[in-house]
Amino acid sequence: MSSVENSPAVSRDFAGWGKVEYLDFQTEMTAIYPRHQIKLGQWKSTAICGNDITSSCLYVSALCAMYAGIYAPVSLLIVAGVLYIFRSIYAEVGSALPLNGGAYNVLLNTTSKQKASLAACLTLLSYLATAVISASEAMHYAHNLWPGLNVFWATIVLLAAFAFLNIMGISESAMVALILFSIHMITLLVLIVAGGIAVAQNRSILLENLTQPLPGSVWTAISFGFASAMLGLSGFESSANFIEEQDKGVFPKTLRNMWLAVTIFNPTISFLSLGLVKLSDLAEHKNDLLAYMGLLSLGRPLQLLVSVDAVLVLSGAVLTSYVGVAGLVKRMALDRCLPQFLLIENRFRGTTHWIFISFFLLCSSILIVTKGRIEALAGVYTLSFLCVMGLFALGNAMLKVKRSSLPREVQASWISILIGLLAVFAGILGNIFINPEYLKIFFFYFLFAASAVWIMLYRIHLLNFVLLMLDNAIKKIKELNQRVSGWITKHIERINSQAVVFFSKGDNISTLNKAALYVLQNEQTKHLRVVHCYETDNYVSSLKQQIEVLDRIYPELRIDLVCVRGQFGPELIERLSKKLGVPKNYMFIGTPGDRFPHNISDLGGVRLIM
């Protein structure tokens, strides 16, 4: 054996020779009953994401009117049309891949983990900005009701309260969200009826606004109004991030309900505002427009009701951020894009409490750093969720191209995807033109989030780089180098020791080779177990020889063959996961065809890699 072969670098890259195992899951098949999980129905699921998207009417009408003038309702109707297009885009992805993670999930199953992580970073930024801004705005409304309230500390208390609610469990949190959502819908209906009666009795302000000149052309007004009104779609992506907690068939209903709410309330309230408030006064009341409309319609009582409702529904948007980020972070941690301690569950409630605690601490730290002045986060809020929607549309396109045989209940047309992408792109450009500073702030926060995920994805490379530096300095700090090198090597071995499983139908060496290459390029492991299921004694005899060939072609990857006598399905996957100690999200299959007897969601998170 040469000195080169005995070097630390070579020994770390060589994962060891694979072996052949035989397991029998057919002779003694016992039923496995998964832990009962409470699923969310249509209205609780709608409330969780609906509080976020319907809270937009508290500010989007005034914001849109500042740029579009009397054409604000037109811009808002165009935005509602864009949202209708995205209904089919989200529904197709949700029916084909009903797993938490939103844009991250669809890109993970159609591209690489690195590309999917970019979408995850954008989604995390969107939730972070949503939580901080909504909590702060809620407490500003509360300050109008109680002038003695300290907005800064009240915001932190509100964030902590919803962290506690989520630690107690999503079912309890969903009930709170449903109550808040119901109050908000009733309040908006009362405001619309009262405002409509007031406008019908006195149309002078409406006629005066209709005669006001525009700052530019009609096209410019509608375009910039559309860009600013796209902020009213924030929250639509939330439902896809907790789809696993929803009952079967609920996800497309939440998309429909959110679209109906945006289509009915936003243009209607915008039109009524033009009949109650002069355009010259809109800027003065942009932060409390609906409360001012209530004052003009029915006086002080309706103004107070709208203010209270604003506090409640903005608080509901904070809850949406917690629920959405929990589903996304849990999925990313399972895929080893984030630290594993986030997956530790509370033994009393079964919730991942470290996710909620970490999110609360991060939100609070931003409040402390900015000293409560969170205007800078507005740009992050707008650009991040628009980018997430664009990436979701791209993910749908990739799903059609790479996973065309995957069963799905809804099909979005290519023209819908194209129009959706163009609309999102127009919204991003419009917001950049409105305030170029948004782009700088957005990139600052995005690079910070991406760096954290990048470190997790490439931690083995970083650790190996540290080892190389220590090896070069071994003559000067030999004793220290040996201690640190030993610790890091064990850490790398622990990471690489997590095996992954690929279910093979037969002896197609091309497919096996693709699976090996995928593991080498995407997974932080040096151990692949190829599992072949058969129900008779006549398994594929040439499979063993082909595995041995691949095991020698890729010396840096240990490849085992596990022949399992039993019928492939959810029960076999569950038993095999426990037997081999491999989580189900580290079990891979090729894309199933139309005759595949199981729904992809029944396989417990098994990933499609080709």
Secondary structure, 3 states (H helix, E strand, C coil): CCCCCCCHHHHHHCCCCCCEEEEECCCCCCCCCCCCCCCECHHHHHHHHHHHHHHHHHCHHHHHHHHHHHHHHHHHHHHHHHHHHHHHHHHHHHHHCCCCCCHHHHHHCCCCHHHHHHHHHHHHHHHHHHHHHHHHHHHHHHHHHCCCCCHHHHHHHHHHHHHHHHHHCHHHHHHHHHHHHHHHHHHHHHHHHHHHHHHHHCCHHHHHHHCCCCCCCHHHHHHHHHHHHHHHHCCCCCHHHHHHHECCCCHHHHHHHHHHHHHHHHHHHHHHHHHHCCHHHHHHHCCCHHHHHHHHHHCHHHHHHHHHHHHHHHHHHHHHHHHHHHHHHHHHHHCCCCCHHHHCCCCCCCCCHHHHHHHHHHHHHHHHHHCCCCCCHHHHHHHHHHHHHHHHHHHHHHHHHHCCCCCCCCCCCHHHHHHHHHHHHHHHHHHHHHCCHHHHHHHHHHHHHHHHHHHHHCHHHHHHHHHHHHHHCCCCCHHHHHHHHHHHHHHHHHHHCCCEEEEECCCCHHHHHHHHHHHHHHCCCCEEEEEEEECCCCCCCCHHHHHHHHHHHCCCCEEEEEEEECCCCHHHHHHHHHHHCCCHHHEEECCCCCCCCCCHHHHCCCEECC
